[in-house]
């Protein structure tokens, strides 16, 4: 009697092997890795910030990630007494570590990178049964653990800025430039050059996420080789573009606002390489379209409605949980597309409603929930404030003296911020820069102390807004 053998996923309708996919994936990633060597190695070397041997540190960073994930799976297979040659051949063990390294900042300490790669391979992949059985994207599981546990360590080590950028730019990444209003071209783009710099990739960011041009070329190459679920990528990027265009148009901003959001952060890299993971994304065309639409909705919501400006990683991991539902919808829609009508109506309704909701929120004056006014004492034209503003680790308490519309004295009373980061605000005379500024938004935040310096800036603005209301 003949027996049937069921192979593990991913299942792709193409007469090629998974090894074919992985080979061309690596080919697509090669220019991105080379560009990282140029941006984070050659440019700082050319400007005199690092030695010649340090040019190749980005490559070493990626190789260590790949080696770590490979050794993690090798050790597991050996302990489990499995056929090492056969298992390693079919597990593609280097992939989780490769993507962890490309998504993390270059200044991530190597021990933390190694930890993230071990978590990615073991927690994100092995405990689910290995390649083809995992529910969540393994690399993003590793990155999530690192971001949750070691974000302060990475920031203290330099964060997203290479040696040259740390001396010439003040904000960790373009998306970390937070203002109380929707922002402007001068605030979001000009500190890093122009939109061409965002497209080429000479802006701060993770190891492999900055060059939008090379990522789009990789997308075209993998689509040509038919190893990519292109509906996910196109619907994801299109959704973010449409939503940010609606938000920007409602607030009299040009199309630059949408281009900025598409080419900033990890959106393009996530849309091309992470969201299309063959194991953790839908297999049906309708499911893939819906997947991309909801990824876009979640990403825009996380960027505008939370204190964390990125959102791509969280959006992908969230939608990984709903893949089976989307594939059920997609399976029914193969024979009768009307079965998916409600899902598409829901997606587009959310796109329009959330865009208008977010757009309208910038026109309203809202009370800062992270600001507490403790006491105000008025003597003539002089106001003495005791206030609190939430920082990274808790509330920062300070005293202000405002006399005839000007801040004449400022003093930090206590705080829970990391001392080494907070000391940078004193070292760079940040407080006096705010006191002497005519527009607080013109004062750049402090790299590696972005959250704390932003909190202080908001505190200044909140105090002066309260003062102006009382005087009027």
Secondary structure as GFF3:
##gff-version 3
##sequence-region A 1 472
A	DSSP	alpha_helix	18	37	.	.	.	ID=ss1
A	DSSP	pi_helix	38	42	.	.	.	ID=ss2
A	DSSP	alpha_helix	43	46	.	.	.	ID=ss3
A	DSSP	three_ten_helix	53	56	.	.	.	ID=ss4
A	DSSP	alpha_helix	57	79	.	.	.	ID=ss5
A	DSSP	alpha_helix	84	91	.	.	.	ID=ss6
A	DSSP	alpha_helix	94	103	.	.	.	ID=ss7
A	DSSP	alpha_helix	110	122	.	.	.	ID=ss8
A	DSSP	three_ten_helix	126	128	.	.	.	ID=ss9
A	DSSP	alpha_helix	138	156	.	.	.	ID=ss10
A	DSSP	alpha_helix	163	168	.	.	.	ID=ss11
A	DSSP	three_ten_helix	174	176	.	.	.	ID=ss12
A	DSSP	alpha_helix	185	188	.	.	.	ID=ss13
A	DSSP	three_ten_helix	190	192	.	.	.	ID=ss14
A	DSSP	alpha_helix	195	200	.	.	.	ID=ss15
A	DSSP	alpha_helix	212	224	.	.	.	ID=ss16
A	DSSP	alpha_helix	230	250	.	.	.	ID=ss17
A	DSSP	alpha_helix	256	263	.	.	.	ID=ss18
A	DSSP	alpha_helix	267	269	.	.	.	ID=ss19
A	DSSP	pi_helix	270	274	.	.	.	ID=ss20
A	DSSP	alpha_helix	285	305	.	.	.	ID=ss21
A	DSSP	alpha_helix	312	320	.	.	.	ID=ss22
A	DSSP	alpha_helix	323	335	.	.	.	ID=ss23
A	DSSP	three_ten_helix	337	340	.	.	.	ID=ss24
A	DSSP	alpha_helix	341	361	.	.	.	ID=ss25
A	DSSP	beta_strand	371	379	.	.	.	ID=ss26
A	DSSP	beta_strand	382	390	.	.	.	ID=ss27
A	DSSP	beta_strand	395	403	.	.	.	ID=ss28
A	DSSP	beta_strand	406	414	.	.	.	ID=ss29
A	DSSP	alpha_helix	419	427	.	.	.	ID=ss30
A	DSSP	alpha_helix	430	435	.	.	.	ID=ss31
A	DSSP	three_ten_helix	440	442	.	.	.	ID=ss32
A	DSSP	alpha_helix	450	471	.	.	.	ID=ss33
###
